[in-house]
Each structure stands twice: as C-alpha cells, then as structure tokens.
Amino acid sequence: MTERTPLLNYRLSASANESELRSASAGHAPEQHPGSPRQRSTHQRQPQKLSIFFGVVIPTLLSMFSVVVFLRIGFVVGQSGLYQAIAMFLVAYFIISMTVLSVCAISTNGALDAGGAYYMISRALGPEFGGSIGIMFFLANVCGSALFVLGLVEAIVATFGVPEDGTLATLSYQVLPSGYWWSLLYATAIALLCLLVCLVGAHIYAKATFLIFLVVIFVLGTIFISFFAVRPRTVVLPSSAISNPTANGTGPVFPTTANFTGFKLDTLLGNLWADYTVDYTTGTTMTFATVFAVMFNGCTGIMAGSNMSGELKNPSYSIPRGTITAVIFTFIIYNLLCVLVACSCDRVLLQRDYSFLRDINIWHPFVTVGVYCSTLSAAMSNLIGASRILYALARDDLFGKALSPAKKTSRSGNPWVSVLISWFLVQLVLFSGKLNTIASIVTIFFLLVYAAVDLACLALEWASAPNFRPTFRYFTWHTCVLGIVGCAVMMFLINAIYASASIAFMLLLLLLIHYLSPTSSWGYISQALIFHQVRKYLLMLDVRKDHVKFWRPQILLMVSNPRSSVGLITFINDIKKSGLYVLGHVQLGDLSTLPSDPLQSQYDSWLSLVDHLNIKAFVNLTLADSVRHGIQHLLFISGLGGMRPNTLVLGFYDDCLPKDKLIDPSLSTSQCTDPFGPSHELEQRPPLFHFTSLRGSIDRQDNGEFGDGKVLGSQEYVAIIADAMKMLKNVVLARNFNDFDRTQVLSPPSTFPGKRAVYVDVWPVNLLRPDSSSYVDTCSLFLLQLACILNMVRAWRRATLRLFLCVEEGRSVRGSEEKLGQLLKELRIKAQVYPVPWDQQVALHWQRQGKWSKKQRSQSPDTTEEEKTPRADDEDNEEDYVNSFPSNATRLSDDYLSAVNKLILDTAQPAPAVRFLYLPRPPADTQRYATYLHQLELLTRDLGPTLLIHGVTPVITTDL
C-alpha cells in the first residue's frame, strides 16, 4: 500500500533545522560581558574541537536536506517543469547566498556565543532589534519542532496505522490505532523522547549527527542508484490522488497508475515545460508563486554552522568555508535530482504521487527511513535550538524577571529550565493537531531572521565603523540589500497577510523592549549610523548660504548649578524653535595642576539631567581660569559647521538666594531633604545627579546660572555681555526664573481653578533711552521674533502676546499704533498693541538731566521738543544711538528707573507669564559697568520671569 503523506505537513522544511546542532552549544558558559547577570568559570566551557566538516558542513547539510529531498523534488518538477524548476533553484539559492555572505561577514568579525542568529543580530543592531527577532526566532523553533513531530506522526500512521475509515488493514504491519487523540499520544511520546535527549545534554545529539548524516547520505545514494538500476515499472497512485477533491468525488477521474520510464528522451521532453494543476493534497490550483514558496522552504537552514561557533577550532576560518561548501553541495544535489526525475518519470507520476521516490527505490523502506530520520532530527534540533535562544534571551535580561528562571543551568552548563519551557510550549502547539497554517508563519519568521542578519551586516557596512573588519571580505552593501529584498519578497510571496502580521508583531516587540528593557553595554549600531549621517549633512550645511528667512535661534545657555536653574532650562527649551540648544558650564581650574580632567566624570550627570527634564539639548563643559574666559571658549568652539550658537543666555546678576528645584528621581522626598543623612535605600540606589549643593548664604554673585559657585564680580559679568556682542552674538539675560514652573504656568484652567489666561508681554523700547521711542530697530525686531517663536510652540499657543507702545503727550497715539499694527501684519505676528503714556516717567528723567545740563549748557533742554530728540546724521547712526547704553548714564536717576519699573508692573494686568524687555549695549567705559548693572537691576526688580534681550543681527523679513 502506498504511503499517503500530505505535502503540506512538510511545508516547513528542515530550514527550521537551522537551529540544528546549535544543541552542541549547550555546554557553553554564559557570555562574560559587562552587565551579565551571571558569569561562570572557564572550566565549565566545553573545549572547542570541531573541524569544518563536523562542525559546519554536517549541521548545514542536515538542515538543508531533510524531507525536501524525499517529498518535494517530484512536486516541483511535475508542476513547474524542468526549466522553471532549475530557475526556481537558481533564484532561491541566489537569495540565500546573499544571506550566507552576511552570515560569513558577521561571524568573522568576532567571537560568537550561544544564541546563534539572535546573538549576531542583538550585538549588531542593539537589544531592541535583537530581542524582538530573538523572540520570533524562539517561537519559530518551537512551532517548527511541533510541526516536525506531527509530520513524523502522520508519516508513521500513514505507514503503520489502521485506516480511519474503518476498512480492514490490508498489510500485516498496519497495527497502530489512528485518530486525533491517538495521534496526539504518539506526538507526545516523540516530544518526550526529544525532551529526554535535550535534558541529558546536547553532546548526545552532537554525537548522533554524524550517524544521521550517514543515514541521509546513504538514502540519497540509493535514490541516485535507483534511477539507473531499477527497470521501468508501473506505480500505483495513492487513492487520494485518483479523484478530484474539489468536486466531492464527482469530478474528472485521474489515472490510477503512472509510469517510471527510465531514461527516455520523450519523458524529458514531456517534463521540460510547466503544467500547473490541482494539488491533490489541498485541492488548490498551483501557480509559479505557490510552488516557489513550497520549494523555497527547503532551501534554508544556512545558519546551523554559525550556531556551532563556540565548538569550532577556528570559527572565522570554518564558518565561511563550511557554509559555502554545504550550500554549493546541496545546490548540485537538488539540480541533479531535478534532471534525473525529469528524464525518468512521467508527468502524472510526479503530479499525483509525492512519495514516488520510495516506490521506485531499490528497497522501498530506505526512503521511509530517510524521512523518519530527517524529520526526527529536525524536531529534536528545533527543540534544542529554541531552548538555547530562550536561555540567551534570559541571560541578557531583556524581559526582566519574566524570563529569569530560564537562566538556570546544570553543572555541565545545560539550561534545563529553558529546555522544559520550550518542551511545554511545543506540547501546547501539538494540541492543534494540524500545522499547515503555522508552517507558513514559521517560514516567514525564519525569513525575517535572515533579513535581519542582512540588515545587521548592511548597517555595520554603512556605519563605516573602524572595528568592523571581518576577515571574510566577499560581500558588499549591495549583497546585503539584495538579501533583504529577496527575503522580503519571499515572505510576501508565501503569504502576504502572515508576512504583514509578522512584521507588525516584530515592531510591537521592538517598542516593548525599547521602553521596558534596561540599557545594554553592547553598543548601538544606530549611534554609529547617526554619527555617519550627521557628519555628512553637517558638511553639506554651508554657512555662506544662510538667509534671514530661515534664521532660527541657536542658544548657548550658561548654567552654574542645574539645581537652581531648572525653570530657566525648561523655558529656553521652548524658545529654541528646533534650533541648536547647548547647556554650557564653566568649572574654574588649571588642568596643568590637576592629575586628570575633572569634567569627564560630570558628563553622565549632565546627560542624565537632559533626559530627566526631557529637553533636546547638548552639553558642553569647559575648564578655565575665569568664568569670562570659559564663556569665551564656549562661544568660540561650541557647535560644528553651520550649527553654532548665535544667542548667549545668562542668568541675571543679583543677590537672590538660589532654590533647589531639581528632584533626583532615584531618591525619595525624605532623602532629598536630608542630604547629610544617607539612608540604606540611598546606598542601594546611587543618586542620578552629582551636582554640588547650593550656597547657603547670600553672596554677591550670579543667580546660579553659571560660574561653579565662585564669586563673580559685576565687572566680569558685564564684560561677558560685552564680549558676546563683540562676537556678534545675541544676548539674553534671564531674571526671576528661580520659581518659574512651566507646568503650572501652562496648565489649563481646569487644573488650577481661578487660573486666568496666559500672557507674554513685550516692551520693544529701550527704556534706558527715554529720549527715543523707536521700536523698529534690529534689537526691537529681535524681541518680537523671540516672542513670536515662543507663541508658536504648541504648549504656548494659547498664550496672548501683548505689545506695549510707550507714547508721550503731543504725539499721535493712533498714528503710532496703526504704524505698529501694520508692521505686525507684515511680519505675520499676532499680538495685541497697548499704548502706554509715560510722560510722568520721562519728566523724571528730564528733571535729572536738567540739573546736569545747567552746568553744561546755557539753554534748558525743556524749551523745545526738537532738543528732546537726538541729533543723528543718518538712519544707521540713529539705530546705534537707540540701542546703545546712554552716554548720560549717571543722569538716569533711581527715581526714574523705579517709576518705569512701577509702570511696567501696574500696566501689565493681569500679570504675564514672562516679560521681554529691551537690553541696551554695555557702556564703552568699563568703569561704568557697575552703574549699568545697577540700572538693569532697578528696571527689572520684582517683575517676575523677565528676559532682557539684545539682538545684533537681522532676524525678520517681510519677503516671501
């Protein structure tokens, strides 16, 4: 009686065997890398003693042959013809050869450990990609093991089982009961056999591989001999192939017999061209795509050799040579079989009996033994491979405590818990009974793994990392791309829906690992790729092509101690408008007197601060003999190419006592308030930040924005401002941001009952120049631009811009307001304009000036309006006059400045979230720096969060 083994039960080829012989790596000690949860002594590591033949060639051949050699060759030739069959093998082997080149390249770039493809991908692409692919590789091996167990059961039942239809057995050896539960019992027994082998140790299977290999090669030898030795004969077709299953037995009746003709030209000519018909096992009509998908499943399994790297004498030498040898050998065997089959078997035999090789063999049981051996080997190797992948995943702690039990090993290093978990999952899959659908999913999972290996090699090649120098050099990025494209095409060719679902599942796992897993110490290829691309684009960013239309703020914020600067740091992050943002810090010291660079140990704390505050900023630290020199260094060297700071932000120089607003997330509230009494929890979880404590007494120094807690004189502070303007940098002085809470300011009214609308106030007039009310100079427009940028940020969009226009009696208020409104319209800035009379404040200024002018002039300045206006030769001089510090600085009385300060406070009701004020240039006379700073302090006293801004370059245009 002919064996009836449905084709689709074998559609997962022993490509799943690519985990085959990975079992030999069971004796490996865990990888000893930083962060490993566990390290084992070297005496537990098995000696690396396998040669190319035993360590690479045999595992790869067993993985690639399997049942495809016995059950699919006739199917492929019968449906597609000899020409298309050879073309299919050429295309399939071209695809896998591209992946073979990538495997060889990665395997010769360093030592491999347990985990096979997972290890290669995770160490190249990072834990997210490696972990997601590893889980899919594990599931593919589990399902593959169950698939081969069920395939073996169905092959055994088809040969030795009692017919399910109740008819009497026609052969004496048909004694096994059949049915779902009986098949499940047989499958469980086979799975237990595989479990026992895996629990005893992988070395048993490693020793058996050579015997299995000999059996398979012997059966292949008998098949080749049979084509020449067996005389032409008639073969009885299976009963399932006689009638058309799609017609419920009423359709056309097919022949009951077919012919093995021996070598005949007529037979060859009849098998040259394609003749796609209905597959008698499924009832579906075959096409080129479906046949190619079935055939391709048997051409994989190329990673079995690389999985043995831990047991090889010389992995970098053995893996490329052994893998390529096995691929070439299987390619020759497959094509020879196709030619022999096409020359000796008629089309009906090939299309209606997929197990015909047994019927034409010199002894029928030979092929049956070959099917049993290859299928049992595939089931066992997939179970062992799944356990090794699970063990590698658990050891890398990518899923936390969920997989921690799988780390346990025996004294010999066998991960017995991983074996039990894998066997349990295999047993669950066995309850499904039929795995035709899962077979396609498993194959797609394996193709995803191959594509990921190609992607890993491609990323390493494109990153141009100096340490990527594999000894195997017969690959380029072109071969990697071809491998990725080939695997992707095959995935969608096999089943587009399953391929899409598999990719979505992989992306879901990738996101899960990205957000939940701890940081690894393997290195991230993404960082190398980003570096490569950023360097390329920075070289393309030409500063000579800058245009005012595309100007954006690129900010250097000087920070002394972040503990008192959290509010300012978060606010400046909003105002940068996708521009460069650098946190600068100056530490006083002389490197020549220090044993090492003290800044290197501080970078981690600063980077943790950036992550904690969720801002997009770089960190730049410098060591200098003074704060002024340090800031000069940063202004000169910060940034690269066209990405350099154009705006310097400083904290205001005042007497305010800084407040610690930085809460370390690694500490509890009680620990943060008691820095002198570290608790046991503090010892368990070290602080995330290592910034010095704030000063406890009021000193005349900066407001915690720069300087490393050292005394900074007013002369040096103003000199820093002057230096920045000489370097054509815009300057911003930030005052009263100690208590600025962005969350509270921008929270909706429902969160804080009674909370009113958010306002941003802009005073675009130089208030230290009451004799000039110009608001269209470069500095005033710079204020408007920054305020508009803040209002464009999503969190600040509901804020209202209020623009205050200072006017004097006798001048046309409406005309000035309309002129300013027209300017705002042209600049596309939405703001509310409020005229503010300030005659009383100006009068205070002129009273003070009058006392001085009596000593200088015989004529009172109050006599005419003309004399209140500065005399200038041209518009350029007018602008220089407006934005400069007044030459009559000493004549700006404290009464005038206090009156202007009160005007700002009383006019802006309700109080705004932040104010933008005009910052004049410092005086040329350095002896008047203290007066300049004192007047700024009076002007901004008690105003709340305030920015004093001075712009030196045009940033606004009305052009398209």
C-alpha positions, 0 to 999 in steps of 0.5 A: 500500500502506498504511503499517503503523506500530505505535502503540506505537513512538510511545508516547513522544511528542515530550514527550521533545522537551522537551529540544528546542532546549535544543541552542541552549544549547550555546554557553553558558559554564559557570555562574560560581558559587562552587565551579565547577570551571571558569569561562570568559570572557564572550566565549565566551557566545553573545549572547542574541537570541531573541524569544518566538516563536523562542525559546519558542513554536517549541521548545514547539510542536515538542515538543508536536506531533510524531507525536501529531498524525499517529498518535494523534488517530484512536486516541483518538477511535475508542476513547474517543469524542468526549466522553471524548476532549475530557475526556481533553484537558481533564484532561491539559492541566489537569495540565500547566498546573499544571506550566507555572505552576511552570515560569513561577514558577521561571524568573522568579525568576532567571537560568537556565543550561544544564541546563534542568529539572535546573538549576531543580530542583538550585538549588531543592531542593539537589544531592541532589534535583537530581542524582538527577532530573538523572540520570533526566532524562539517561537519559530523553533518551537512551532517548527519542532511541533510541526516536525513531530506531527509530520513524523506522526502522520508519516508513521500512521500513514505507514503503520496505522489502521485506516480511519475509515474503518476498512480492514488493514490490508498489510500485516504491519498496519497495527497502530490505532489512528485518530486525533487523540491517538495521534496526539499520544504518539506526538507526545511520546516523540516530544518526550523522547526529544525532551529526554535527549535535550535534558541529558545534554546536547553532546548526545545529539552532537554525537548522533549527527554524524550517524544521521548524516550517514543515514541521509547520505546513504538514502540519497545514494540509493535514490541516485542508484535507483534511477539507473538500476531499477527497470521501468515499472508501473506505480500505483497512485495513492487513492487520494490522488485518483479523484478530484477533491474539489468536486466531492468525488464527482469530478474528472477521474485521474489515472490510477497508475503512472509510469517510471520510464527510465531514461527516455528522451520523450519523458524529458521532453514531456517534463521540460515545460510547466503544467500547473494543476490541482494539488491533490493534497489541498485541492488548490490550483498551483501557480509559479508563486505557490510552488516557489514558496513550497520549494523555497522552504527547503532551501534554508537552514544556512545558519546551523554552522554559525550556531556551532561557533563556540565548538569550532577550532577556528570559527572565522576560518570554518564558518565561511568555508563550511557554509559555502561548501554545504550550500554549493553541495546541496545546490548540485544535489537538488539540480541533479535530482531535478534532471534525473526525475525529469528524464525518468518519470512521467508527468502524472507520476510526479503530479499525483504521487509525492512519495514516488521516490520510495516506490521506485527505490531499490528497497522501498523502506530506505526512503521511509527511513530517510524521512523518519530520520530527517524529520526526527532530527529536525524536531529534536534540533528545533527543540534544542535550538529554541531552548538555547535562544530562550536561555540567551534571551534570559541571560541578557535580561531583556524581559526582566524577571519574566524570563529569569528562571530560564537562566538556570543551568546544570553543572555541565552548563545545560539550561534545563529550565529553558529546555522544559519551557520550550518542551511545554510550549511545543506540547501546547502547539501539538494540541492543534493537531494540524500545522499547515497554517503555522508552517507558513508563519514559521517560514516567514519568521525564519525569513525575517531572521535572515533579513535581519542578519542582512540588515545587521551586516548592511548597517555595520557596512554603512556605519563605516565603523573602524572595528568592523573588519571581518576577515571574510571580505566577499560581500558588499552593501549591495549583497546585503540589500539584495538579501533583504529584498529577496527575503522580503519578497519571499515572505510576501510571496508565501503569504502576504497577510502572515508576512504583514502580521509578522512584521507588525508583531516584530515592531510591537516587540521592538517598542516593548523592549525599547521602553521596558528593557534596561540599557545594554553595554553592547553598543548601538549600531544606530549611534554609529549610523547617526554619527555617519549621517550627521557628519555628512549633512553637517558638511553639506550645511554651508554657512555662506548660504544662510538667509534671514528667512530661515534664521532660527535661534541657536542658544548657548545657555550658561548654567552654574548649578542645574539645581537652581536653574531648572525653570530657566532650562525648561523655558529656553527649551521652548524658545529654541524653535528646533534650533541648536540648544547647548547647556554650557558650564564653566568649572574654574581650574588649571588642568596643568595642576590637576592629575586628570580632567575633572569634567569627564566624570560630570558628563553622565550627570549632565546627560542624565539631567537632559533626559530627566527634564526631557529637553533636546539639548547638548552639553558642553563643559569647559575648564578655565581660569575665569568664568569670562574666559570659559564663556569665551571658549564656549562661544568660540568652539561650541557647535560644528559647521553651520550649527553654532550658537548665535544667542548667549543666555545668562542668568541675571546678576543679583543677590537672590538666594538660589532654590533647589528645584531639581528632584533626583528621581532615584531618591525619595522626598525624605532623602532629598531633604536630608542630604547629610543623612544617607539612608540604606535605600540611598546606598542601594540606589546611587543618586542620578545627579552629582551636582554640588549643593547650593550656597547657603548664604547670600553672596554677591554673585550670579543667580546660579546660572553659571560660574561653579559657585565662585564669586563673580564680580559685576565687572566680569559679568558685564564684560561677558555681555560685552564680549558676546556682542563683540562676537556678534552674538545675541544676548539674553539675560534671564531674571526671576526664573528661580520659581518659574514652573512651566507646568503650572504656568501652562496648565489649563484652567481646569487644573488650577481653578481661578487660573486666568489666561496666559500672557507674554508681554513685550516692551520693544523700547529701550527704556534706558533711552527715554529720549527715543521711542523707536521700536523698529530697530534690529534689537526691537525686531529681535524681541518680537521674533523671540516672542513670536517663536515662543507663541508658536510652540504648541504648549504656548499657543494659547498664550496672548502676546501683548505689545506695549507702545510707550507714547508721550503727550503731543504725539499721535497715539493712533498714528503710532499704533496703526504704524505698529499694527501694520508692521505686525501684519507684515511680519505675520505676528499676532499680538495685541498693541497697548499704548502706554503714556509715560510722560510722568516717567520721562519728566523724571528723567528730564528733571535729572538731566536738567540739573546736569545740563545747567552746568553744561549748557546755557539753554534748558533742554525743556524749551523745545521738543526738537532738543528732546530728540537726538541729533543723528546724521543718518538712519544707521547712526540713529539705530546705534544711538537707540540701542546703545547704553546712554552716554548720560548714564549717571543722569538716569536717576533711581527715581526714574528707573523705579517709576518705569519699573512701577509702570511696567508692573501696574500696566501689565494686568493681569500679570504675564507669564514672562516679560521681554524687555529691551537690553541696551549695549554695555557702556564703552567705559568699563568703569561704568559697568557697575552703574549699568548693572545697577540700572538693569537691576532697578528696571527689572526688580520684582517683575517676575520671569523677565528676559532682557534681550539684545539682538545684533543681527537681522532676524525678520523679513517681510519677503516671501 
